[in-house]
Amino acid sequence: MPSWLRTGIAALSLAGVLAGCQTVGTYHPALVAGLDFGPDMYTARIDEDFELPAIRTGGTPRQFQRQVVRYETEEKPGTLIVDTPNKFLYLVLPRGKAIRYGIGVGKAGFSWSGSAKVAWKQKWPKWTPPKEMIQRQPRLAKYEDGMDPGLDNPLGARALYIFEDGKDTLYRIHGTNQQNSIGRAVSSGCIRLWNQDVIDLYNRVQPGAKIVVIPDPRTHLAQG
């Protein structure tokens, strides 16, 4: 555990003792587990019987690789913030820190924004294209009952399902088998991460977590 986090937990513990009724934070312990990311975080691995290939990071700027950064926000630890214009996803940590992941975002005309919740999450999910997508791409009709999990599945190794006011938005935060898509506007609205990154995110995020999506003003101007 990084020294800054140990110090913060100690301070919270002392504050709890002085207050007499407070606890050490309000976030799940998994949020801050294993934050010392090493050079092996993108190596090949076996996950749930699937062989994940190594991520070829050489063609992607370092800024899009998983890292802990300084990030000031009023949102609570455990909140997800999607910075659409800059192609980052931030997972808010205690004491002004966040884990920053590089992402691929929706193309102009398909991007989305607002505030919602992570209703549930799934390992190696089945993918069912929405009817609107099948209408745009008839070749996907063969998957109208769903595509089995696997390395060719567009949702990749993990998926977080986004609901707003109790209704499915049909948007997901998910893995991808298209390694060179991170840092670009390429998807039909969903937020994609490298599979190794979405596994890390999945392990930290709890169902019910808040997600805030910052719109890209250029896309909104184009749509208006």
N, C-alpha and C positions, 0 to 999 in steps of 0.2 A: 504494500500500500504506500503511495507517495507520502512524503513527509507533510506536504500541505494539507492532505486529507486527515492524517493522524492528528495534526494540530487542531484542525477544525472539529473533529469528533471530541477531542479532549475538552475544547472550549464549550461545546454543546453539553457535554456531560456535567461540567462545572455549573453551567447555567441552570441545568435541570435540578441539581442539588440545591442551589440557592433558591430556585423558585418553589421547590418542594413538590411540584406536580407535573413538571414537564418531562418528556422523554427525549432520547437522543435522536433527533431528526424525525421526519415524517415520511421518509422514502424507504423503499425496499433495499435490503443489503446488497442484492444483486446489481443494483445500479452502479455501485462503486467498486465492484470486484475486478481485480486484475487490470488495473489501468496503466501498468508499465508495458506498453506495447513494444514488442521486439521485432527484429528483422524476419522472424519466422511467421508473422501473422498472415501472410498471403501464400504460404506454401501449400502444396497439394495435401489432401487429407481424405480419410474415409469418414463419411457422415451419414448415419442411418442407412448403411449398406450401399450408399452411392459414392463413387470416386470423384471427388471434387478436384479439378485440375488447379495448378498454381495460377495465381493472377500475374499476368505480365504487366508489371507496373512501369516498365521503361518508357512507354509512349504516353504516359499520363503524368501531368505535372504533380509534383510532390504535395501541393496544397490539397489535392483530392484524396490523399491517402489518410487513413484513420489516425487521428491524433487528439490529444487533450489540449485545449486552447483556453485562453482567457475569454470569457463571454459574459457581459453584464446584461441581465434581464430581470424583469419583475416576475417572470414565470417561475413556478415552483420546480424544485428538482424532480426529474422524471418526465418533465414536459418535452415533447418533440417540437422543434421549430424548423420548418422547411424554408430555406432561403432560396426561393426559385430563381431570382435574377443571377445569383452567384453560384448556383448549383451545389449548395451545401445543405446537409441535414445536421442540426445540432440537437444533442440529447443533453438537457440541462443537468448539471451536477451542482453540489453544494458549493458555497463560497466563491461565486463568480467564475466558475469553470464550466466547460462543456466538452463532450466528445464530439468532434466534427468528422462527418463522413462525406465523401464525395458522392454525388448522385447524378442520375440522368433524369430529366424532367419532361413534361409534356410539350409537344410541338405547339406552335402558335395555332390557336383555334381549339385546342384540347386541354390547355392548362386550367388549373382550378386553384381556389384560394378560400380562406376562411378559417373557422375554428371548429373542431370536431373531437371525437374520441376514438381511441383504439378499442373497438368492441371485443375483438378476440384475435388470436394469432394461431398460426398453424405451421408445423414442420412439413416440408415437401408437399405443398398443397396441390390439389387438383385444380386445373385452370378451365374455366368456362367463359368463353368470350360473350360479352353482352350482345343482345340482338342488334343493337345499333352498329356494332363493330362488324357483325356478320353481314349486315346490309351493305356496308362500305367495302367489305372484303369477302365476297361469296365463297372463296376457297376455304374459309374457316368454318363453313357449315358442318363439316365432318366432325367438328368438336363441340357441336351444340349441346351434347350431353356430357361434355367435359373431356379434358385431356389428362391422361394419367401422369402422376409425378415422375420426374426424371430430369436429366441434364438438358433435354431439349424443351422442357416445359418453360414457357415465358415467365412464370412466377419464381422460378429458381428454387433455392433451398428453403426459403421461409417466406411467409406473407403476414402482414399485419392488416387487418380489415377495418376500414374507416367508416364510422357511422356518425350521423348528425341528427340530433333530436330523435334518436332511436331508430333511424332509418338508414339503410345501407346506401352509401354514396356511390358504390360501385368502384371506388378508388382504393388502391392498395399501395402499401410500401412493401417492396418485394425484392428478391434477388434477380440476377440476370445472367444469361449465358453469353451475352454480348459484351465482352470485357472492354472494348474501346468506346462504349457508349457513355461511360461515366464522365461528367463534366460537360455534357451536351444536352440539347433539347431534342429528344428523339422519340419519346414514348407517346401513347395516346392518352396521356393525362396522369398515369400512375407514376409513382416515385420509385426508381430502381437503384439498387446498390450492388456492388460486387457481392457474390455469394458469401465470401468469408466475412464481409462487413455486416451483411444482413443477419448472419448467424450471431455475431457479437451483439448486434442491436436487439435481436429477438430475446437473447438471454437476459438483457437488462430491463426491457420495457415490460410493464405490467398492464394487463387488461384494464381499461378504464382511463388510461393515461390520456392527457390532453394533447392534441396536436394543433399547432398553429401554422398555417401555410401563408407565407408572404408572397403576394402576386408579383409578377414581372410587369412593370408599368408599360413596357414596350408592347407586350402582348395585348394588354387591355386597351391601349390606344389603337392598336391595329383592329381589334374587334369592334371598337366603338365607331 
